[in-house]
Amino acid sequence: MQKKNKASENYLEKIPCVSEKISWSAAENKIVTLEIENKGLFNKIAQKIFKRPSISYIHLDEHGSFVWPIIDGKKSILDIAKDVDERFGEAAHPLYERLAKYFQILESYGFIYYK
């Protein structure tokens, strides 16, 4: 059986899942806040010496706050793009490029992974 070439894989067909390490909440205005626990040796040192917080709070913008709750491990990025387009229309364009970059950033920080 031939291995799938990563270059031929369509990024928009990937199915994102929220990392179990991430806690989050939504305010009344529907803005999502991610709660990231700062663990590890370097974070402990920074907390003691530089008075860094043990938990960082990341407030998502309107578009990110719309996308975050619908990352359910079932919808592909393409499916999520349809929901975003329906909700925001032209304000979200260029839609696929923006969503792809958003998911790349989320993955780089370990906030999501792909099935």
N, CA, C and O atoms as a printed pandas DataFrame, in Angstrom:
     atom_number atom_name residue_name chain_id  residue_number  x_coord  y_coord  z_coord
0              1         N          MET        A               1    0.844   -1.188    0.000
1              2        CA          MET        A               1    0.000    0.000    0.000
2              3         C          MET        A               1    0.882    1.241    0.000
3              4         O          MET        A               1    1.879    1.306    0.718
4              5         N          GLN        A               2    0.512    2.205   -0.795
5              6        CA          GLN        A               2    1.304    3.403   -0.946
6              7         C          GLN        A               2    0.956    4.417    0.146
7              8         O          GLN        A               2   -0.215    4.608    0.475
8              9         N          LYS        A               3    1.990    5.066    0.707
9             10        CA          LYS        A               3    1.756    6.103    1.709
10            11         C          LYS        A               3    1.201    7.345    1.026
11            12         O          LYS        A               3    1.534    7.645   -0.121
12            13         N          LYS        A               4    0.357    8.053    1.745
13            14        CA          LYS        A               4   -0.209    9.283    1.212
14            15         C          LYS        A               4    0.850   10.381    1.260
15            16         O          LYS        A               4    1.497   10.583    2.287
16            17         N          ASN        A               5    1.015   11.063    0.181
17            18        CA          ASN        A               5    1.961   12.158    0.107
18            19         C          ASN        A               5    1.365   13.371    0.805
19            20         O          ASN        A               5    0.261   13.802    0.473
20            21         N          LYS        A               6    2.098   13.927    1.778
21            22        CA          LYS        A               6    1.577   15.068    2.528
22            23         C          LYS        A               6    1.273   16.259    1.626
23            24         O          LYS        A               6    0.344   17.020    1.897
24            25         N          ALA        A               7    2.045   16.426    0.561
25            26        CA          ALA        A               7    1.835   17.548   -0.348
26            27         C          ALA        A               7    0.485   17.433   -1.052
27            28         O          ALA        A               7   -0.125   18.445   -1.399
28            29         N          SER        A               8    0.021   16.204   -1.264
29            30        CA          SER        A               8   -1.246   16.027   -1.963
30            31         C          SER        A               8   -2.447   16.105   -1.017
31            32         O          SER        A               8   -3.594   16.128   -1.464
32            33         N          GLU        A               9   -2.179   16.144    0.283
33            34        CA          GLU        A               9   -3.241   16.215    1.279
34            35         C          GLU        A               9   -3.857   17.611    1.264
35            36         O          GLU        A               9   -3.133   18.606    1.296
36            37         N          ASN        A              10   -5.165   17.694    1.216
37            38        CA          ASN        A              10   -5.838   18.984    1.231
38            39         C          ASN        A              10   -5.979   19.452    2.672
39            40         O          ASN        A              10   -6.640   18.805    3.484
40            41         N          TYR        A              11   -5.362   20.560    2.976
41            42        CA          TYR        A              11   -5.365   21.098    4.341
42            43         C          TYR        A              11   -6.785   21.348    4.835
43            44         O          TYR        A              11   -7.078   21.131    6.011
44            45         N          LEU        A              12   -7.662   21.798    3.957
45            46        CA          LEU        A              12   -9.028   22.132    4.353
46            47         C          LEU        A              12   -9.857   20.905    4.714
47            48         O          LEU        A              12  -10.928   21.038    5.307
48            49         N          GLU        A              13   -9.375   19.714    4.366
49            50        CA          GLU        A              13  -10.097   18.490    4.711
50            51         C          GLU        A              13   -9.719   17.954    6.092
51            52         O          GLU        A              13  -10.324   16.999    6.578
52            53         N          LYS        A              14   -8.722   18.570    6.718
53            54        CA          LYS        A              14   -8.307   18.136    8.049
54            55         C          LYS        A              14   -9.427   18.402    9.063
55            56         O          LYS        A              14  -10.206   19.345    8.922
56            57         N          ILE        A              15   -9.485   17.549   10.082
57            58        CA          ILE        A              15  -10.508   17.680   11.117
58            59         C          ILE        A              15   -9.824   18.088   12.419
59            60         O          ILE        A              15   -9.142   17.274   13.041
60            61         N          PRO        A              16  -10.003   19.353   12.837
61            62        CA          PRO        A              16   -9.349   19.816   14.061
62            63         C          PRO        A              16  -10.101   19.371   15.317
63            64         O          PRO        A              16  -11.324   19.232   15.320
64            65         N          CYS        A              17   -9.331   19.155   16.377
65            66        CA          CYS        A              17   -9.869   18.813   17.692
66            67         C          CYS        A              17   -9.187   19.716   18.722
67            68         O          CYS        A              17   -8.000   20.017   18.597
68            69         N          VAL        A              18   -9.928   20.142   19.728
69            70        CA          VAL        A              18   -9.369   20.972   20.784
70            71         C          VAL        A              18   -8.545   20.091   21.716
71            72         O          VAL        A              18   -8.975   19.000   22.092
72            73         N          SER        A              19   -7.373   20.564   22.081
73            74        CA          SER        A              19   -6.510   19.844   23.013
74            75         C          SER        A              19   -7.193   19.716   24.371
75            76         O          SER        A              19   -7.871   20.637   24.825
76            77         N          GLU        A              20   -7.006   18.564   25.013
77            78        CA          GLU        A              20   -7.603   18.336   26.323
78            79         C          GLU        A              20   -6.974   19.242   27.380
79            80         O          GLU        A              20   -7.546   19.419   28.456
80            81         N          LYS        A              21   -5.827   19.809   27.093
81            82        CA          LYS        A              21   -5.114   20.660   28.044
82            83         C          LYS        A              21   -5.676   22.083   28.105
83            84         O          LYS        A              21   -5.288   22.872   28.967
84            85         N          ILE        A              22   -6.579   22.400   27.198
85            86        CA          ILE        A              22   -7.091   23.766   27.093
86            87         C          ILE        A              22   -8.448   23.880   27.765
87            88         O          ILE        A              22   -9.378   23.133   27.460
88            89         N          SER        A              23   -8.541   24.839   28.693
89            90        CA          SER        A              23   -9.833   25.201   29.278
90            91         C          SER        A              23  -10.262   26.500   28.616
91            92         O          SER        A              23   -9.425   27.316   28.230
92            93         N          TRP        A              24  -11.547   26.686   28.488
93            94        CA          TRP        A              24  -12.015   27.925   27.873
94            95         C          TRP        A              24  -13.399   28.271   28.389
95            96         O          TRP        A              24  -14.116   27.426   28.923
96            97         N          SER        A              25  -13.754   29.535   28.215
97            98        CA          SER        A              25  -15.079   29.997   28.601
98            99         C          SER        A              25  -15.511   31.079   27.625
99           100         O          SER        A              25  -14.687   31.687   26.942
100          101         N          ALA        A              26  -16.811   31.306   27.572
101          102        CA          ALA        A              26  -17.361   32.350   26.708
102          103         C          ALA        A              26  -18.111   33.347   27.575
103          104         O          ALA        A              26  -18.909   32.960   28.427
104          105         N          ALA        A              27  -17.859   34.611   27.361
105          106        CA          ALA        A              27  -18.533   35.672   28.101
106          107         C          ALA        A              27  -19.924   35.900   27.506
107          108         O          ALA        A              27  -20.288   35.302   26.493
108          109         N          GLU        A              28  -20.678   36.760   28.144
109          110        CA          GLU        A              28  -22.029   37.068   27.652
110          111         C          GLU        A              28  -22.005   37.623   26.233
111          112         O          GLU        A              28  -22.936   37.403   25.457
112          113         N          ASN        A              29  -20.938   38.341   25.899
113          114        CA          ASN        A              29  -20.821   38.907   24.551
114          115         C          ASN        A              29  -20.291   37.876   23.549
115          116         O          ASN        A              29  -19.982   38.217   22.407
116          117         N          LYS        A              30  -20.185   36.615   23.981
117          118        CA          LYS        A              30  -19.760   35.473   23.172
118          119         C          LYS        A              30  -18.286   35.493   22.795
119          120         O          LYS        A              30  -17.867   34.748   21.909
120          121         N          ILE        A              31  -17.493   36.336   23.452
121          122        CA          ILE        A              31  -16.056   36.348   23.224
122          123         C          ILE        A              31  -15.446   35.212   24.049
123          124         O          ILE        A              31  -15.690   35.106   25.251
124          125         N          VAL        A              32  -14.655   34.372   23.394
125          126        CA          VAL        A              32  -14.061   33.196   24.030
126          127         C          VAL        A              32  -12.717   33.567   24.642
127          128         O          VAL        A              32  -11.921   34.292   24.045
128          129         N          THR        A              33  -12.484   33.054   25.842
129          130        CA          THR        A              33  -11.209   33.218   26.525
130          131         C          THR        A              33  -10.618   31.839   26.774
131          132         O          THR        A              33  -11.246   30.989   27.406
132          133         N          LEU        A              34   -9.406   31.624   26.274
133          134        CA          LEU        A              34   -8.691   30.378   26.506
134          135         C          LEU        A              34   -7.854   30.534   27.767
135          136         O          LEU        A              34   -7.237   31.576   27.989
136          137         N          GLU        A              35   -7.836   29.505   28.581
137          138        CA          GLU        A              35   -7.058   29.518   29.822
138          139         C          GLU        A              35   -5.917   28.514   29.673
139          140         O          GLU        A              35   -6.146   27.307   29.595
140          141         N          ILE        A              36   -4.695   29.022   29.634
141          142        CA          ILE        A              36   -3.525   28.200   29.396
142          143         C          ILE        A              36   -2.688   28.143   30.666
143          144         O          ILE        A              36   -2.197   29.165   31.146
144          145         N          GLU        A              37   -2.531   26.936   31.206
145          146        CA          GLU        A              37   -1.715   26.769   32.409
146          147         C          GLU        A              37   -0.242   26.736   32.006
147          148         O          GLU        A              37    0.162   25.960   31.139
148          149         N          ASN        A              38    0.545   27.585   32.644
149          150        CA          ASN        A              38    1.973   27.676   32.342
150          151         C          ASN        A              38    2.735   26.694   33.215
151          152         O          ASN        A              38    3.014   26.967   34.383
152          153         N          LYS        A              39    3.070   25.538   32.630
153          154        CA          LYS        A              39    3.766   24.480   33.356
154          155         C          LYS        A              39    5.199   24.373   32.883
155          156         O          LYS        A              39    5.587   25.007   31.902
156          157         N          GLY        A              40    5.965   23.588   33.565
157          158        CA          GLY        A              40    7.336   23.321   33.156
158          159         C          GLY        A              40    8.340   24.120   33.966
159          160         O          GLY        A              40    7.994   25.094   34.635
160          161         N          LEU        A              41    9.574   23.694   33.894
161          162        CA          LEU        A              41   10.655   24.290   34.671
162          163         C          LEU        A              41   10.841   25.778   34.372
163          164         O          LEU        A              41   10.905   26.597   35.289
164          165         N          PHE        A              42   10.925   26.120   33.095
165          166        CA          PHE        A              42   11.168   27.524   32.741
166          167         C          PHE        A              42   10.011   28.416   33.171
167          168         O          PHE        A              42   10.223   29.547   33.608
168          169         N          ASN        A              43    8.785   27.906   33.046
169          170        CA          ASN        A              43    7.631   28.693   33.496
170          171         C          ASN        A              43    7.646   28.870   35.006
171          172         O          ASN        A              43    7.318   29.947   35.503
172          173         N          LYS        A              44    8.023   27.828   35.744
173          174        CA          LYS        A              44    8.108   27.933   37.215
174          175         C          LYS        A              44    9.147   28.977   37.621
175          176         O          LYS        A              44    8.915   29.768   38.536
176          177         N          ILE        A              45   10.287   28.975   36.939
177          178        CA          ILE        A              45   11.332   29.962   37.228
178          179         C          ILE        A              45   10.815   31.368   36.926
179          180         O          ILE        A              45   10.994   32.281   37.731
180          181         N          ALA        A              46   10.178   31.543   35.777
181          182        CA          ALA        A              46    9.641   32.851   35.394
182          183         C          ALA        A              46    8.567   33.313   36.373
183          184         O          ALA        A              46    8.460   34.506   36.657
184          185         N          GLN        A              47    7.771   32.377   36.890
185          186        CA          GLN        A              47    6.728   32.738   37.855
186          187         C          GLN        A              47    7.345   33.227   39.158
187          188         O          GLN        A              47    6.846   34.182   39.752
188          189         N          LYS        A              48    8.418   32.593   39.611
189          190        CA          LYS        A              48    9.047   32.969   40.872
190          191         C          LYS        A              48    9.893   34.242   40.737
191          192         O          LYS        A              48    9.803   35.147   41.567
192          193         N          ILE        A              49   10.706   34.298   39.691
193          194        CA          ILE        A              49   11.638   35.414   39.550
194          195         C          ILE        A              49   10.977   36.647   38.940
195          196         O          ILE        A              49   11.151   37.760   39.436
196          197         N          PHE        A              50   10.215   36.444   37.861
197          198        CA          PHE        A              50    9.655   37.581   37.131
198          199         C          PHE        A              50    8.177   37.816   37.423
199          200         O          PHE        A              50    7.537   38.656   36.790
200          201         N          LYS        A              51    7.641   37.071   38.382
201          202        CA          LYS        A              51    6.237   37.210   38.793
202          203         C          LYS        A              51    5.264   36.999   37.637
203          204         O          LYS        A              51    4.257   37.698   37.520
204          205         N          ARG        A              52    5.578   36.029   36.790
205          206        CA          ARG        A              52    4.687   35.663   35.687
206          207         C          ARG        A              52    3.502   34.889   36.234
207          208         O          ARG        A              52    3.637   34.177   37.229
208          209         N          PRO        A              53    2.339   35.015   35.601
209          210        CA          PRO        A              53    1.154   34.293   36.093
210          211         C          PRO        A              53    1.245   32.798   35.821
211          212         O          PRO        A              53    1.901   32.369   34.871
212          213         N          SER        A              54    0.587   32.015   36.655
213          214        CA          SER        A              54    0.584   30.565   36.446
214          215         C          SER        A              54   -0.424   30.181   35.364
215          216         O          SER        A              54   -0.344   29.093   34.794
216          217         N          ILE        A              55   -1.368   31.072   35.085
217          218        CA          ILE        A              55   -2.347   30.844   34.012
218          219         C          ILE        A              55   -2.377   32.081   33.119
219          220         O          ILE        A              55   -2.466   33.210   33.601
220          221         N          SER        A              56   -2.299   31.848   31.813
221          222        CA          SER        A              56   -2.425   32.941   30.845
222          223         C          SER        A              56   -3.825   32.889   30.246
223          224         O          SER        A              56   -4.357   31.812   29.975
224          225         N          TYR        A              57   -4.408   34.053   30.045
225          226        CA          TYR        A              57   -5.745   34.158   29.464
226          227         C          TYR        A              57   -5.616   34.781   28.081
227          228         O          TYR        A              57   -5.068   35.872   27.922
228          229         N          ILE        A              58   -6.128   34.070   27.089
229          230        CA          ILE        A              58   -6.055   34.535   25.708
230          231         C          ILE        A              58   -7.477   34.816   25.241
231          232         O          ILE        A              58   -8.311   33.913   25.171
232          233         N          HIS        A              59   -7.741   36.073   24.923
233          234        CA          HIS        A              59   -9.065   36.495   24.481
234          235         C          HIS        A              59   -9.089   36.480   22.953
235          236         O          HIS        A              59   -8.312   37.183   22.307
236          237         N          LEU        A              60   -9.971   35.690   22.390
237          238        CA          LEU        A              60  -10.090   35.593   20.933
238          239         C          LEU        A              60  -10.937   36.741   20.399
239          240         O          LEU        A              60  -11.778   37.290   21.112
240          241         N          ASP        A              61  -10.707   37.096   19.146
241          242        CA          ASP        A              61  -11.520   38.130   18.511
242          243         C          ASP        A              61  -12.880   37.536   18.117
243          244         O          ASP        A              61  -13.162   36.373   18.405
244          245         N          GLU        A              62  -13.702   38.330   17.470
245          246        CA          GLU        A              62  -15.056   37.895   17.111
246          247         C          GLU        A              62  -15.049   36.661   16.211
247          248         O          GLU        A              62  -15.816   35.724   16.431
248          249         N          HIS        A              63  -14.190   36.662   15.207
249          250        CA          HIS        A              63  -14.133   35.517   14.287
250          251         C          HIS        A              63  -13.610   34.273   15.004
251          252         O          HIS        A              63  -14.181   33.191   14.874
252          253         N          GLY        A              64  -12.529   34.430   15.759
253          254        CA          GLY        A              64  -11.973   33.304   16.499
254          255         C          GLY        A              64  -12.946   32.761   17.527
255          256         O          GLY        A              64  -13.012   31.553   17.749
256          257         N          SER        A              65  -13.703   33.656   18.156
257          258        CA          SER        A              65  -14.698   33.244   19.152
258          259         C          SER        A              65  -15.864   32.504   18.514
259          260         O          SER        A              65  -16.509   31.682   19.165
260          261         N          PHE        A              66  -16.137   32.789   17.253
261          262        CA          PHE        A              66  -17.173   32.044   16.540
262          263         C          PHE        A              66  -16.681   30.652   16.176
263          264         O          PHE        A              66  -17.417   29.673   16.294
264          265         N          VAL        A              67  -15.424   30.572   15.730
265          266        CA          VAL        A              67  -14.861   29.308   15.260
266          267         C          VAL        A              67  -14.586   28.344   16.413
267          268         O          VAL        A              67  -14.882   27.154   16.301
268          269         N          TRP        A              68  -14.027   28.835   17.514
269          270        CA          TRP        A              68  -13.565   27.957   18.592
270          271         C          TRP        A              68  -14.621   26.956   19.082
271          272         O          TRP        A              68  -14.312   25.768   19.176
272          273         N          PRO        A              69  -15.842   27.378   19.396
273          274        CA          PRO        A              69  -16.820   26.401   19.909
274          275         C          PRO        A              69  -17.284   25.369   18.883
275          276         O          PRO        A              69  -17.820   24.327   19.262
276          277         N          ILE        A              70  -17.089   25.637   17.602
277          278        CA          ILE        A              70  -17.538   24.657   16.616
278          279         C          ILE        A              70  -16.428   23.700   16.181
279          280         O          ILE        A              70  -16.621   22.888   15.275
280          281         N          ILE        A              71  -15.261   23.800   16.833
281          282        CA          ILE        A              71  -14.209   22.810   16.632
282          283         C          ILE        A              71  -14.601   21.618   17.500
283          284         O          ILE        A              71  -14.350   21.598   18.705
284          285         N          ASP        A              72  -15.221   20.628   16.864
285          286        CA          ASP        A              72  -15.820   19.532   17.632
286          287         C          ASP        A              72  -15.218   18.161   17.329
287          288         O          ASP        A              72  -15.685   17.152   17.856
288          289         N          GLY        A              73  -14.193   18.116   16.490
289          290        CA          GLY        A              73  -13.599   16.835   16.150
290          291         C          GLY        A              73  -14.391   16.064   15.103
291          292         O          GLY        A              73  -14.049   14.929   14.770
292          293         N          LYS        A              74  -15.446   16.680   14.588
293          294        CA          LYS        A              74  -16.264   16.048   13.550
294          295         C          LYS        A              74  -16.240   16.847   12.254
295          296         O          LYS        A              74  -16.261   16.278   11.163
296          297         N          LYS        A              75  -16.197   18.165   12.381
297          298        CA          LYS        A              75  -16.214   19.039   11.208
298          299         C          LYS        A              75  -14.801   19.273   10.688
299          300         O          LYS        A              75  -13.859   19.461   11.459
300          301         N          SER        A              76  -14.677   19.258    9.377
301          302        CA          SER        A              76  -13.399   19.599    8.756
302          303         C          SER        A              76  -13.278   21.123    8.713
303          304         O          SER        A              76  -14.242   21.843    8.974
304          305         N          ILE        A              77  -12.095   21.591    8.384
305          306        CA          ILE        A              77  -11.892   23.036    8.241
306          307         C          ILE        A              77  -12.805   23.573    7.136
307          308         O          ILE        A              77  -13.303   24.694    7.238
308          309         N          LEU        A              78  -13.024   22.794    6.099
309          310        CA          LEU        A              78  -13.918   23.193    5.011
310          311         C          LEU        A              78  -15.348   23.374    5.518
311          312         O          LEU        A              78  -16.023   24.331    5.139
312          313         N          ASP        A              79  -15.817   22.457    6.377
313          314        CA          ASP        A              79  -17.155   22.587    6.963
314          315         C          ASP        A              79  -17.248   23.836    7.837
315          316         O          ASP        A              79  -18.242   24.562    7.800
316          317         N          ILE        A              80  -16.201   24.072    8.621
317          318        CA          ILE        A              80  -16.167   25.256    9.483
318          319         C          ILE        A              80  -16.162   26.517    8.628
319          320         O          ILE        A              80  -16.787   27.514    8.988
320          321         N          ALA        A              81  -15.458   26.476    7.496
321          322        CA          ALA        A              81  -15.411   27.625    6.585
322          323         C          ALA        A              81  -16.806   27.984    6.078
323          324         O          ALA        A              81  -17.136   29.162    5.944
324          325         N          LYS        A              82  -17.614   26.982    5.801
325          326        CA          LYS        A              82  -18.986   27.237    5.350
326          327         C          LYS        A              82  -19.788   27.968    6.423
327          328         O          LYS        A              82  -20.540   28.896    6.126
328          329         N          ASP        A              83  -19.617   27.536    7.687
329          330        CA          ASP        A              83  -20.306   28.202    8.795
330          331         C          ASP        A              83  -19.832   29.651    8.953
331          332         O          ASP        A              83  -20.634   30.556    9.181
332          333         N          VAL        A              84  -18.523   29.854    8.828
333          334        CA          VAL        A              84  -17.960   31.199    8.955
334          335         C          VAL        A              84  -18.465   32.092    7.829
335          336         O          VAL        A              84  -18.824   33.246    8.065
336          337         N          ASP        A              85  -18.493   31.570    6.616
337          338        CA          ASP        A              85  -18.972   32.343    5.467
338          339         C          ASP        A              85  -20.438   32.723    5.633
339          340         O          ASP        A              85  -20.844   33.840    5.310
340          341         N          GLU        A              86  -21.218   31.789    6.137
341          342        CA          GLU        A              86  -22.638   32.040    6.375
342          343         C          GLU        A              86  -22.839   33.127    7.427
343          344         O          GLU        A              86  -23.744   33.953    7.304
344          345         N          ARG        A              87  -21.992   33.128    8.467
345          346        CA          ARG        A              87  -22.125   34.082    9.575
346          347         C          ARG        A              87  -21.564   35.454    9.236
347          348         O          ARG        A              87  -22.198   36.468    9.529
348          349         N          PHE        A              88  -20.371   35.504    8.616
349          350        CA          PHE        A              88  -19.676   36.775    8.424
350          351         C          PHE        A              88  -19.668   37.282    6.983
351          352         O          PHE        A              88  -19.428   38.467    6.751
352          353         N          GLY        A              89  -19.924   36.413    6.022
353          354        CA          GLY        A              89  -19.942   36.834    4.621
354          355         C          GLY        A              89  -18.613   37.408    4.175
355          356         O          GLY        A              89  -17.556   36.847    4.463
356          357         N          GLU        A              90  -18.669   38.517    3.478
357          358        CA          GLU        A              90  -17.478   39.156    2.908
358          359         C          GLU        A              90  -16.482   39.606    3.969
359          360         O          GLU        A              90  -15.293   39.726    3.673
360          361         N          ALA        A              91  -16.926   39.855    5.185
361          362        CA          ALA        A              91  -16.020   40.293    6.255
362          363         C          ALA        A              91  -14.979   39.233    6.593
363          364         O          ALA        A              91  -13.947   39.548    7.187
364          365         N          ALA        A              92  -15.234   37.994    6.226
365          366        CA          ALA        A              92  -14.303   36.898    6.526
366          367         C          ALA        A              92  -13.374   36.581    5.356
367          368         O          ALA        A              92  -12.536   35.686    5.469
368          369         N          HIS        A              93  -13.502   37.280    4.253
369          370        CA          HIS        A              93  -12.716   36.959    3.069
370          371         C          HIS        A              93  -11.378   37.673    3.084
371          372         O          HIS        A              93  -11.294   38.798    3.577
372          373         N          PRO        A              94  -10.329   37.052    2.557
373          374        CA          PRO        A              94  -10.245   35.762    1.873
374          375         C          PRO        A              94  -10.395   34.616    2.881
375          376         O          PRO        A              94   -9.506   34.379    3.699
376          377         N          LEU        A              95  -11.487   33.935    2.816
377          378        CA          LEU        A              95  -11.941   32.979    3.812
378          379         C          LEU        A              95  -10.980   31.817    4.038
379          380         O          LEU        A              95  -10.538   31.600    5.166
380          381         N          TYR        A              96  -10.653   31.080    3.011
381          382        CA          TYR        A              96   -9.852   29.864    3.181
382          383         C          TYR        A              96   -8.427   30.175    3.636
383          384         O          TYR        A              96   -7.869   29.457    4.466
384          385         N          GLU        A              97   -7.849   31.227    3.104
385          386        CA          GLU        A              97   -6.498   31.612    3.504
386          387         C          GLU        A              97   -6.464   32.018    4.972
387          388         O          GLU        A              97   -5.564   31.618    5.711
388          389         N          ARG        A              98   -7.444   32.810    5.393
389          390        CA          ARG        A              98   -7.493   33.268    6.788
390          391         C          ARG        A              98   -7.716   32.101    7.736
391          392         O          ARG        A              98   -7.056   32.005    8.771
392          393         N          LEU        A              99   -8.646   31.210    7.387
393          394        CA          LEU        A              99   -8.911   30.060    8.258
394          395         C          LEU        A              99   -7.714   29.121    8.324
395          396         O          LEU        A              99   -7.379   28.620    9.397
396          397         N          ALA        A             100   -7.076   28.882    7.204
397          398        CA          ALA        A             100   -5.900   28.013    7.191
398          399         C          ALA        A             100   -4.816   28.588    8.098
399          400         O          ALA        A             100   -4.200   27.852    8.869
400          401         N          LYS        A             101   -4.581   29.885    8.014
401          402        CA          LYS        A             101   -3.566   30.523    8.858
402          403         C          LYS        A             101   -3.974   30.456   10.334
403          404         O          LYS        A             101   -3.134   30.200   11.197
404          405         N          TYR        A             102   -5.234   30.682   10.620
405          406        CA          TYR        A             102   -5.743   30.621   11.997
406          407         C          TYR        A             102   -5.503   29.231   12.587
407          408         O          TYR        A             102   -5.029   29.110   13.716
408          409         N          PHE        A             103   -5.826   28.187   11.831
409          410        CA          PHE        A             103   -5.639   26.828   12.326
410          411         C          PHE        A             103   -4.159   26.467   12.436
411          412         O          PHE        A             103   -3.779   25.705   13.325
412          413         N          GLN        A             104   -3.324   26.998   11.555
413          414        CA          GLN        A             104   -1.885   26.772   11.669
414          415         C          GLN        A             104   -1.350   27.374   12.969
415          416         O          GLN        A             104   -0.517   26.769   13.644
416          417         N          ILE        A             105   -1.829   28.557   13.309
417          418        CA          ILE        A             105   -1.404   29.216   14.548
418          419         C          ILE        A             105   -1.886   28.429   15.760
419          420         O          ILE        A             105   -1.121   28.197   16.696
420          421         N          LEU        A             106   -3.155   28.017   15.745
421          422        CA          LEU        A             106   -3.685   27.233   16.865
422          423         C          LEU        A             106   -2.876   25.953   17.055
423          424         O          LEU        A             106   -2.566   25.574   18.184
424          425         N          GLU        A             107   -2.537   25.290   15.954
425          426        CA          GLU        A             107   -1.766   24.058   16.043
426          427         C          GLU        A             107   -0.348   24.329   16.553
427          428         O          GLU        A             107    0.180   23.549   17.347
428          429         N          SER        A             108    0.267   25.414   16.111
429          430        CA          SER        A             108    1.644   25.712   16.516
430          431         C          SER        A             108    1.752   25.949   18.018
431          432         O          SER        A             108    2.796   25.675   18.610
432          433         N          TYR        A             109    0.698   26.451   18.640
433          434        CA          TYR        A             109    0.687   26.664   20.087
434          435         C          TYR        A             109    0.195   25.441   20.855
435          436         O          TYR        A             109    0.189   25.442   22.086
436          437         N          GLY        A             110   -0.213   24.406   20.142
437          438        CA          GLY        A             110   -0.677   23.190   20.797
438          439         C          GLY        A             110   -2.111   23.279   21.305
439          440         O          GLY        A             110   -2.532   22.473   22.135
440          441         N          PHE        A             111   -2.862   24.261   20.805
441          442        CA          PHE        A             111   -4.260   24.421   21.237
442          443         C          PHE        A             111   -5.176   23.413   20.557
443          444         O          PHE        A             111   -6.222   23.056   21.099
444          445         N          ILE        A             112   -4.785   22.955   19.376
445          446        CA          ILE        A             112   -5.569   21.961   18.642
446          447         C          ILE        A             112   -4.634   20.890   18.088
447          448         O          ILE        A             112   -3.416   21.061   18.064
448          449         N          TYR        A             113   -5.218   19.804   17.650
449          450        CA          TYR        A             113   -4.521   18.758   16.900
450          451         C          TYR        A             113   -5.490   18.261   15.851
451          452         O          TYR        A             113   -6.673   18.603   15.877
452          453         N          TYR        A             114   -4.997   17.459   14.934
453          454        CA          TYR        A             114   -5.855   16.956   13.854
454          455         C          TYR        A             114   -6.069   15.462   13.996
455          456         O          TYR        A             114   -5.175   14.724   14.411
456          457         N          LYS        A             115   -7.279   15.026   13.640
457          458        CA          LYS        A             115   -7.617   13.600   13.625
458          459         C          LYS        A             115   -6.941   12.953   12.441
459          460         O          LYS        A             115   -7.085   11.750   12.228
